[in-house]
Amino acid sequence: MVKAENLVKRYGSNYALNDVSFEIGAGEIVGLLGPNGAGKSTAMNILTGYLSSTSGAAYINGINILDNPIEAKKYIGFLPEQPPVYGEMTVREYLDFVYELKKVEFDREAHIKEILSVVKLTDVKDRLIKNLSKGYKQRVGIAQALIGDPKVVIFDEPTVGLDPKQILEVRNLIRNLGKRHTVILSTHILAEVQAVCERVIIINKGRIIADERVDELTKTIEDGYQHEVRIVGTSSAVLPALKRISGVRSAEQLSGRDGDAFIYAVESAGSSDVRRSVFNVCAQNGWPMVGLAPVGGDLESIFIRLVDKSDRKISGGKTER
Ligand code: ADP
């Protein structure tokens, strides 16, 4: 339904997107997750035809958005991070205006009535938009995205600036939309992806660093313990020794140091507890172990590690820009 093919967006020597490819099928709810500046808005804006890519292509329902924007846009509803505000219009007037703009040819009354009901705006339809709370204004933004019943709905940071209750409401609304539409949600909040999405594409510095099912990511976390170990010793000897320990799924050196100790992340497979083995290996080799602490097994920690790993790859590997 949505396909990004080797998308590159360059500003001078800076790559906002650097060879980004993914495919999203009909009916999927996908989170595009990354820290600020990762390239999320750039990707959203290219997918929706608001921005052209330096190279690569984007397809909506098989239609190339750059070659055929008018046709492709019929399949897209977009809630930009800063939706246009038409404060002097009532909700109903604004939705009528969008209906005209999109040249929709449904039964207008029935269509707009249905959308007002889906986003729970029926009671305020005759109020001026400028007098609505931020949460309601956001629902107006969602409502305009739904005009024309697009197959794909794209939300860029839909809960920024909302209070906790409004956040829950908007997330529920988006989750429900997923029953009828393909949904792409861009956010820098992990909990949002966990609450709303089935699949997550994690992006950092213009590159995709992970693309997997949210429950797989969660399973990975529940599967093993993670520990942060601080060891004094030559890392070229310590790291392989850690990796050889039975029950260790992975070991990697993290950036930063603690005095003369290097810091490692050790993940154990299944439910094995490798703390004793790590201690013994260090003792046998005469490497003082100056710290051993469990690392949070939540998505936030996984995310930080993924970003950290990709940062090191970008600055140290062949992938240098
Ligand atoms: P995100 O939405 O993930 O916060 P953006 O897509 O807005 O990230 O930005 C990605 C990168 O591209 C950032 O480094 C940003 O500074 C840069 N960028 C975005 N728009 C422009 C622009 N118009 N000119 C120059 N650089 C830009």
Residues whose N, C-alpha, C, O or C-beta is under 5 A from the ligand:
A	BS01	ADP	Y11 A16 P35 N36 G37 A38 G39 K40 S41 T42
